[in-house]
Amino acid sequence: MQSSQLVAIIKRLVAMQEDQSAEVQERRFEKDGDLKATVSYDPQAQAFELEDSNTHQQFQFDNIDLVAMELYDLLAD
């Protein structure tokens, strides 16, 4: 049985939230070496910002589940 991609995404997002520094955290999400999205987490605003690498659109989320689902969709394409 294959491990869950969604669990792996959520673990990376939680690590961003749990970082003790006051700096904005940023992670790249790739599939087969191809950059799909960049996500940043601002601890002051307690919000995520996702940038779709294909369209360069930016989306803001204050809910970890919503950003995880959006990332899952981008990585599944």
N, C-alpha and C positions, 0 to 999 in steps of 0.2 A: 504494500500500500504506500502510495506517495504521500509525502508530508504536505500539509496545508500551506498554500501560498499566502492566504489571508492571515494566518497566524504569524508568519514570518514578517509580513508588512506591519502588522500591529506591534510586534516586538520592536521593530526599528523606530516606529513612531513613539512608543512609550519610552524608549531610551532617550529620545530627544526631549521629551517632557521631564524626565527624571534627572537630566543633567543639572548639576548644581551651579553652574556658571550663569551669570546674568546675560551672557551673549546669545545672539540668535544662532540656533543650530541649523545646519543644512545637510541634507542627504540627497544623493543622486540615486534614481531608480532606473535600472537598465534591464533589458531583455536581450540575451544573446549578444552582449556587447554594444547594443544600440540604446542610447539614452532615450528614455521615454518621458521622464518627468524629473523635476527638481522640487524638493519640498523643504521649506524652512519653517522653523518654529520660533516664535517670539515669546519668551517667557513673561515679558512685561504685559503684553496684550493677551497672553494665553490663547494664541491663535496660530493655526497653520496656514501657510500660503503654498499652493501647488502651482507650478508652471508646467504646462503641457509643452514638451519639447518640439512637437510637430507644428502646433498652431501658435505657440508663444502666448497663449491665453493664460491669464492668472486667475486663480480662484482662492477665496479665503474661507476657512472653516474654523469654527470654534468647537467642533465635535470630532473626536478621533475616529469614530465609526464612519462618518461621512467621507473624510479624507481617505481612509483605508479602502472604502468601496470604490471611490474614484480611481485610486491607484491600481486596484485590482483590475478594473475595467481597462485602463490604459495598458497594463502589462499583459492582459489576455488577448489583446488584438494582434 
